């Protein structure tokens, strides 16, 4: 690990990660359908303000504005030739904000999301091409000052393997999180136990693994329980839940998770075994302040059972989570969550 991440984790306790990128940039003027990555060059002051708001709320780790910064996602906007420029700028902006903090060290995580392509044998993207695309992005993030390569919202075994291999050349530590949003599995069928087994076979081996996005905070905490059961108590686990459920209101999509709910989620995620806790879609600085307060003002407790998680955060989706059946009544008809 880099010195920053090692020092922060070795000090004990929990690191507070940041919140949403896309949904917060929409509130700053990003238009639906437009990619957020070009804002690192067109509106750097707004991207800095996003990072600054998270840091001021107590975040110890911020993700770069580069989730869709690989050539396959950028080609949808005819920007595939600007991978290096956009990702380097994204890391530099986060680095500037992190380095301006004197009270604590802030870790900069270079965000890498899915390509949006299906990997062979199901689709046209082969392993070598996937590795090359991820390596191009990871190297640019490292050049801009990222401390760690943060591979997130993945669902396919082949894409995780390609992304981790692509990050290898940077020499930076790697974190990997999946979205367990389909009956306790990823869209491509992976369970939390599958993630643990997969990451043990990769080179480099991720220094932290976890779950992000998904169907709700209760699913993320349940995912952490399943991950720890498979990985053991010494694993560094990451939880990044959406701020509630997205609902269309007054012409816009809004997430219904209150700061109080997110504070409860942060506490339960910590007790379930997460060492790095943040928010995903819909999570604002206000949510993060409540999460910081909840983590700082409560002592760790034994891991919650699923009944306690459901009672505090809402029902799990139908089906078992990684082979661990929900012990509370199941629900049907839950709406699939978006990514933002």
C-alpha positions in Angstrom: 0.0 0.0 0.0 1.0 3.6 -0.3 2.2 5.3 2.8 -1.1 7.2 3.1 -3.4 4.3 3.0 -1.2 2.1 5.2 -0.9 4.8 7.8 -4.6 5.5 7.9 -5.6 1.8 8.2 -2.8 0.9 10.6 -4.1 3.6 13.0 -7.2 1.5 13.6 -10.8 2.5 13.4 -12.8 3.2 10.2 -12.0 5.4 7.3 -14.9 7.5 6.0 -15.0 7.5 2.2 -16.8 10.1 0.1 -20.3 10.2 -1.5 -21.8 10.3 -5.0 -20.1 11.9 -7.9 -22.7 12.0 -10.7 -25.8 13.0 -8.6 -23.9 15.8 -6.9 -22.5 17.1 -10.2 -26.1 17.1 -11.6 -27.0 19.4 -8.8 -24.1 21.7 -9.9 -25.3 21.9 -13.5 -24.2 18.7 -15.3 -26.9 17.8 -17.9 -28.5 14.3 -18.1 -26.7 12.3 -20.8 -23.5 14.2 -20.6 -20.4 12.5 -19.2 -19.0 14.0 -16.0 -15.3 13.4 -16.8 -14.9 16.4 -19.2 -15.8 18.6 -16.3 -12.4 18.0 -14.9 -11.2 20.3 -17.7 -14.2 22.5 -18.4 -15.3 23.1 -14.8 -12.4 22.2 -12.5 -13.6 24.6 -9.8 -16.9 22.6 -9.5 -15.1 19.3 -9.3 -12.8 20.7 -6.6 -15.8 22.0 -4.8 -17.3 18.5 -4.8 -14.2 17.0 -3.3 -13.9 19.9 -0.8 -17.4 19.4 0.4 -16.8 15.7 1.1 -13.5 16.4 2.9 -15.1 19.2 4.9 -17.8 16.7 5.9 -15.1 14.4 7.3 -14.1 12.1 4.4 -10.7 10.5 4.8 -10.8 9.2 1.2 -12.1 10.7 -2.0 -12.7 9.1 -5.4 -11.6 10.9 -8.6 -14.2 12.0 -11.1 -13.2 9.3 -13.6 -15.7 6.4 -13.1 -16.5 6.3 -16.9 -13.0 7.3 -18.0 -12.0 4.2 -20.0 -11.9 4.4 -23.7 -15.0 2.2 -24.2 -17.2 4.4 -22.2 -15.7 7.6 -23.5 -16.1 6.6 -27.1 -19.9 7.0 -26.6 -19.1 10.7 -26.5 -16.3 10.7 -29.1 -13.7 11.2 -26.3 -11.8 7.9 -26.5 -8.7 9.8 -27.6 -8.6 11.8 -24.4 -8.3 9.0 -21.8 -4.9 10.2 -20.5 -5.8 13.8 -20.4 -9.1 13.4 -18.6 -8.0 10.9 -16.0 -4.8 12.7 -15.2 -6.8 15.9 -14.7 -9.3 14.0 -12.5 -6.6 12.7 -10.2 -4.8 16.1 -10.0 -8.0 17.9 -8.9 -8.6 15.4 -6.1 -4.9 15.5 -5.1 -5.0 19.3 -4.9 -7.9 19.1 -2.4 -6.4 16.3 -0.4 -3.1 18.0 -0.1 -4.7 21.2 1.1 -6.0 19.4 4.3 -3.7 19.9 7.3 -5.7 18.2 10.0 -5.4 14.6 8.5 -4.1 12.7 5.5 -6.7 12.3 2.8 -6.3 9.3 0.4 -7.0 9.9 -3.3 -8.6 6.8 -5.0 -8.5 6.7 -8.7 -12.0 5.5 -9.7 -12.3 2.9 -12.5 -15.8 1.7 -13.5 -16.9 -0.9 -16.0 -16.3 -0.6 -19.7 -20.0 -1.2 -20.5 -18.9 -4.0 -22.9 -19.5 -7.7 -22.5 -16.3 -9.7 -22.2 -15.6 -12.9 -24.2 -17.1 -15.4 -24.5 -20.4 -13.6 -24.0 -19.3 -10.4 -25.9 -16.7 -8.9 -28.3 -14.2 -7.6 -25.7 -11.3 -10.1 -25.2 -9.1 -10.1 -22.1 -6.1 -8.5 -23.8 -8.2 -5.5 -25.0 -9.8 -5.1 -21.6 -6.4 -5.1 -19.9 -5.1 -2.5 -22.3 -8.1 -0.2 -21.7 -7.8 -0.4 -18.0 -4.1 0.0 -18.0 -4.4 3.2 -20.1 -6.8 4.6 -17.5 -4.9 3.4 -14.4 -1.6 4.8 -15.6 -3.2 8.2 -16.2 -4.7 8.2 -12.7 -1.3 7.3 -11.2 0.3 10.1 -13.2 -2.2 12.6 -11.7 -1.4 11.6 -8.1 -3.8 8.8 -7.1 -2.7 6.8 -4.1 -4.8 3.7 -5.0 -6.6 2.3 -8.0 -10.3 1.9 -7.0 -12.1 -0.6 -9.2 -15.8 -0.3 -8.5 -19.4 -1.3 -9.5 -18.1 -4.4 -11.3 -20.2 -7.5 -11.9 -18.3 -9.9 -14.1 -15.4 -12.1 -13.2 -13.6 -11.5 -16.5 -13.8 -7.7 -16.1 -12.5 -7.7 -12.6 -9.6 -9.8 -13.6 -8.8 -7.5 -16.6 -9.1 -4.4 -14.5 -6.8 -5.6 -11.7 -4.2 -6.8 -14.3 -4.5 -3.5 -16.0 -3.7 -1.7 -12.8 -0.6 -3.8 -12.1 1.8 -1.6 -14.0 1.1 1.4 -11.8 2.6 -0.3 -8.7 -0.3 1.2 -6.7 -2.5 -0.8 -4.3 -5.9 -1.9 -5.7 -9.3 -1.9 -4.2 -12.2 -3.8 -5.8 -15.9 -3.5 -5.1 -18.8 -5.2 -6.7 -22.5 -4.3 -6.9 -24.5 -7.2 -5.4 -27.9 -6.0 -6.8 -29.6 -9.1 -8.2 -30.8 -11.3 -5.4 -27.6 -11.0 -3.5 -25.5 -11.6 -6.6 -24.0 -9.3 -9.2 -25.7 -8.9 -12.5 -23.4 -11.6 -13.9 -24.0 -14.0 -11.0 -21.1 -13.5 -8.6 -21.7 -13.8 -4.8 -19.7 -12.2 -2.0 -17.9 -15.6 -1.5 -17.1 -15.6 -5.3 -15.4 -12.2 -5.0 -13.3 -13.4 -2.1 -12.1 -16.5 -4.0 -11.5 -14.5 -7.2 -9.4 -11.8 -5.5 -7.2 -14.4 -3.8 -6.2 -15.6 -7.2 -5.4 -12.2 -8.7 -2.0 -10.4 -9.1 -1.8 -8.0 -7.6 -4.2 -9.2 -4.9 -6.6 -6.3 -3.9 -5.8 -4.8 -0.5 -9.5 -4.2 0.2 -12.7 -5.6 -1.3 -16.3 -4.7 -0.8 -19.7 -3.8 -2.1 -21.1 -0.5 -3.5 -24.3 0.8 -5.0 -26.9 -2.0 -5.2 -30.5 -2.0 -4.0 -30.2 -0.3 -0.6 -28.2 0.2 2.5 -29.5 -3.0 4.0 -28.2 -5.0 1.1 -24.7 -3.4 1.5 -24.5 -4.3 5.2 -25.7 -7.8 4.5 -23.0 -8.0 1.8 -20.4 -7.0 4.3 -21.6 -9.8 6.7 -21.3 -12.3 3.8 -17.9 -11.0 2.8 -16.5 -11.2 6.3 -17.8 -14.7 6.7 -15.9 -15.8 3.5 -12.8 -13.6 3.9 -12.2 -13.8 7.7 -11.9 -11.1 10.4 -8.6 -9.6 9.1 -9.9 -8.6 5.7 -10.2 -4.9 4.9 -13.8 -4.5 3.7 -15.4 -1.6 1.9 -19.1 -0.5 2.1 -20.5 2.2 -0.1 -24.3 2.3 -0.1 -26.7 4.4 -2.1 -28.6 7.0 -0.1 -31.9 5.3 -0.1 -34.0 4.4 -3.1 -34.3 6.7 -6.2 -37.7 8.2 -6.8 -38.8 10.7 -9.5 -40.0 13.9 -7.9 -40.4 17.4 -9.3 -38.9 16.5 -12.6 -35.8 14.9 -11.1 -34.6 11.7 -9.6 -34.1 12.0 -5.9 -32.9 9.5 -3.3 -35.0 9.1 -0.2 -32.3 8.1 2.3 -32.2 10.6 5.1 -29.0 11.6 6.9 -30.3 9.7 9.9 -30.7 6.5 7.9 -27.2 6.9 6.5 -25.8 7.4 9.9 -27.4 4.2 11.1 -26.1 2.4 8.0 -22.5 3.6 8.7 -22.7 2.3 12.3 -24.1 -1.1 11.2 -21.6 -1.4 8.4 -18.7 -0.8 10.8 -20.2 -3.3 13.3 -20.5 -5.8 10.4 -16.8 -5.5 9.7 -16.3 -2.7 7.2 -13.1 -0.7 7.6 -13.8 1.8 4.8 -17.4 3.2 4.7 -18.8 5.7 2.3 -21.9 6.5 0.2 -22.7 5.8 -3.5 -25.6 7.2 -5.6 -27.4 10.1 -4.0 -25.0 10.6 -1.1 -24.3 14.2 -0.3 -22.0 16.0 2.1 -25.0 16.3 4.5 -25.3 12.5 4.6 -21.6 12.1 5.2 -21.6 14.5 8.1 -24.3 12.3 9.7 -22.2 9.2 9.0 -19.1 10.8 10.5 -21.0 11.8 13.6 -22.5 8.3 13.9 -19.0 6.6 13.6 -17.4 9.0 16.0 -20.1 9.1 18.7 -20.8 5.3 19.1 -18.6 2.5 20.2 -18.3 -0.7 18.0 -20.7 -3.4 18.8 -20.9 -7.1 17.9 -21.9 -7.8 14.3 -25.7 -7.3 13.7 -27.9 -10.2 12.5 -30.0 -9.8 9.4 -33.1 -9.1 11.4 -31.5 -6.1 13.1 -30.2 -4.8 9.7 -33.7 -5.1 8.1 -35.3 -3.5 11.1 -33.0 -0.5 11.0 -32.5 0.0 7.2 -35.4 -1.7 5.4 -36.0 -5.1 3.7 -33.6 -7.1 1.7 -34.5 -8.0 -1.9 -35.9 -11.4 -2.7 -33.6 -14.4 -2.7 -30.5 -15.4 -0.7 -27.5 -13.2 -0.3 -24.4 -15.2 -1.2 -25.9 -18.4 0.1 -27.1 -16.8 3.4 -31.0 -16.6 3.3 -32.5 -13.5 4.7 -34.0 -14.2 8.1 -36.6 -11.5 7.8 -39.7 -11.6 5.6 -38.8 -11.3 1.9 -40.3 -8.6 -0.3 -41.1 -8.6 -4.0 -41.4 -5.9 -6.7 -38.4 -3.9 -5.6 -37.3 -1.4 -8.3 -33.8 -1.9 -9.7 -31.5 1.0 -8.8 -29.7 3.2 -11.2 -26.1 4.2 -11.2 -25.1 7.8 -10.4 
